[in-house]
Amino acid sequence: MTTTEKFESRGLVLGNLFMGGEGAYKAKTLKANTKAELIKQATEMLNDGSLDGGMGFDGLIGAMLEIKTIETVEVNGKLFTHEEVEDEFIGDLSEAQQDFLSETGMYF
């Protein structure tokens, strides 16, 4: 029996708009072999401004990531997959900003 885990994320980035105020846009989809690696990659991209999926902001504030853990088990030559999803916030987000991303996240 062989077991492997992979991690994927999608989510929303909160940023400062060029004309003032804040807005959210889809984050780039990320993949990694560990959850810690995925969060590190997302945090680095948040800090360098590359996490947003194309909207462009005056500066990024934080993000809500929906992290999917994909566990695959091989039993007698057959593959079985189990997936779990959890939300993770990164960056310097207030409680109100986390609530905004959570409510908006239903639509991405």
C-alpha positions as CSV (number, residue, x, y, z in Angstrom):
1,M,0.0,0.0,0.0
2,T,1.5,3.3,-1.1
3,T,0.2,6.7,0.1
4,T,1.0,10.1,-1.3
5,E,-0.2,13.6,-0.4
6,K,-0.4,16.7,-2.6
7,F,-1.7,20.2,-1.8
8,E,-3.4,22.7,-4.0
9,S,-4.8,26.1,-3.3
10,R,-7.1,28.7,-4.8
11,G,-8.4,31.8,-3.2
12,L,-8.8,35.5,-3.1
13,V,-6.2,38.3,-2.6
14,L,-7.1,41.5,-0.9
15,G,-5.3,44.6,-2.1
16,N,-5.2,48.3,-2.2
17,L,-6.8,49.7,-5.4
18,F,-5.0,52.3,-7.4
19,M,-7.8,54.8,-7.1
20,G,-8.2,54.2,-3.4
21,G,-10.0,51.6,-1.2
22,E,-9.6,47.9,-1.1
23,G,-10.8,45.1,-3.4
24,A,-10.4,41.4,-3.9
25,Y,-9.4,39.4,-6.9
26,K,-8.7,35.7,-7.6
27,A,-5.3,34.4,-6.4
28,K,-3.1,32.3,-8.6
29,T,-3.6,28.5,-8.2
30,L,-0.7,27.0,-6.4
31,K,0.5,23.4,-5.9
32,A,3.0,21.9,-3.5
33,N,4.1,18.6,-1.9
34,T,3.5,19.9,1.7
35,K,1.1,22.3,3.2
36,A,4.0,24.3,4.8
37,E,5.6,24.6,1.3
38,L,2.4,25.8,-0.2
39,I,1.9,28.5,2.5
40,K,5.5,29.6,2.2
41,Q,5.1,29.9,-1.6
42,A,1.9,31.9,-1.2
43,T,3.4,34.2,1.5
44,E,6.4,34.9,-0.7
45,M,4.1,35.7,-3.6
46,L,2.0,37.9,-1.4
47,N,5.0,39.8,-0.3
48,D,6.4,40.3,-3.8
49,G,3.0,41.2,-5.3
50,S,2.7,38.2,-7.6
51,L,0.0,36.2,-5.9
52,D,-2.9,38.1,-7.5
53,G,-4.1,36.4,-10.7
54,G,-3.9,39.4,-13.0
55,M,-6.0,42.3,-11.6
56,G,-3.1,44.3,-10.4
57,F,-3.1,46.3,-7.1
58,D,-1.3,49.2,-5.7
59,G,-0.2,46.8,-2.9
60,L,-1.3,43.5,-1.5
61,I,-2.7,43.2,2.0
62,G,-3.4,39.5,2.5
63,A,-5.2,36.5,1.1
64,M,-7.7,33.7,1.9
65,L,-6.6,30.4,0.5
66,E,-8.7,27.3,0.2
67,I,-6.2,24.6,0.6
68,K,-7.1,21.1,-0.7
69,T,-5.2,18.1,0.7
70,I,-5.3,15.3,-1.8
71,E,-4.4,11.9,-0.4
72,T,-3.9,9.0,-2.8
73,V,-3.6,5.4,-1.6
74,E,-2.8,2.5,-3.9
75,V,-4.3,-0.8,-2.7
76,N,-3.8,-3.9,-4.8
77,G,-3.0,-1.8,-7.9
78,K,-6.1,0.4,-7.5
79,L,-5.9,4.1,-6.7
80,F,-8.2,5.7,-4.1
81,T,-8.3,9.4,-3.5
82,H,-9.5,11.4,-0.5
83,E,-9.7,15.2,-0.5
84,E,-10.1,17.6,2.4
85,V,-10.4,21.4,2.2
86,E,-9.6,24.0,4.8
87,D,-9.3,27.8,4.7
88,E,-6.1,29.6,5.6
89,F,-5.5,33.4,5.9
90,I,-2.1,34.9,5.2
91,G,-0.9,38.4,5.4
92,D,-1.9,41.2,7.7
93,L,-5.7,41.0,7.7
94,S,-8.0,42.4,10.2
95,E,-11.0,40.4,11.4
96,A,-13.3,42.5,9.2
97,Q,-11.1,41.9,6.2
98,Q,-11.1,38.1,6.9
99,D,-14.9,38.3,7.1
100,F,-15.0,40.1,3.8
101,L,-12.8,37.5,2.0
102,S,-14.8,34.7,3.6
103,E,-18.1,36.1,2.4
104,T,-16.7,37.0,-1.1
105,G,-15.0,33.6,-1.3
106,M,-18.3,31.9,-1.9
107,Y,-18.3,33.3,-5.4
108,F,-14.8,32.4,-6.7
